[in-house]
């Protein structure tokens, strides 16, 4: 398992533990230079979206992993945490449905991270 996959799986577990909804990891290796993995999750409210982002940052921060950039914090309808090889997308439910990254990146393999 690569370091980027380990980070993506850790992010998925943190999001799931903090009640992130429909946590998905997309493997972008071989189809995009943007990142190796997208981790996508959603929350019911902007407060939950911010809390998910905070928990992910804290969890990775304990391992010395810091985001290269963070976008969308103020509005919190779509927070993006860019860790280089892993990009985390945390959406409000309706915003996630609108942008539908899973369909947009339909060529990406979905990683089974649970269990």
PEQUINOR-V781535 format. One record per residue. RES is the residue in one letter. PSI is psi in whole degrees, -180 to 180 (NA if undefined). Layout:
RES,PSI ; RES,PSI
//
This chain:
X,134 ; X,162 ; X,-41 ; X,-37 ; X,-39 ; X,-43 ; X,-45 ; X,-43 ; X,-39 ; X,-45 ; X,-44 ; X,-42 ; X,-43 ; X,-47 ; X,-44 ; X,-44 ; X,-30 ; X,23 ; X,26 ; X,141 ; X,142 ; X,60 ; X,126 ; X,139 ; X,127 ; X,130 ; X,109 ; X,-1 ; X,133 ; X,-13 ; X,-11 ; X,149 ; X,-3 ; X,-48 ; X,167 ; X,-38 ; X,144 ; X,136 ; X,126 ; X,132 ; X,174 ; X,162 ; X,163 ; X,-26 ; X,164 ; X,-33 ; X,-43 ; X,-39 ; X,-46 ; X,-40 ; X,-42 ; X,-46 ; X,-43 ; X,-44 ; X,-39 ; X,-46 ; X,-43 ; X,-44 ; X,-46 ; X,-34 ; X,-34 ; X,-21 ; X,7 ; X,16 ; X,118 ; X,145 ; X,145 ; X,-34 ; X,160 ; X,130 ; X,149 ; X,9 ; X,-44 ; X,-51 ; X,-36 ; X,30 ; X,-23 ; X,104 ; X,131 ; X,125 ; X,116 ; X,110 ; X,24 ; X,-95 ; X,-19 ; X,126 ; X,127 ; X,128 ; X,120 ; X,114 ; X,155 ; X,148 ; X,-50 ; X,-32 ; X,-39 ; X,-45 ; X,-39 ; X,-49 ; X,-28 ; X,60 ; X,-32 ; X,-38 ; X,-44 ; X,-39 ; X,42 ; X,-21 ; X,-13 ; X,141 ; X,137 ; X,126 ; X,128 ; X,104 ; X,-12 ; X,141 ; X,NA
//
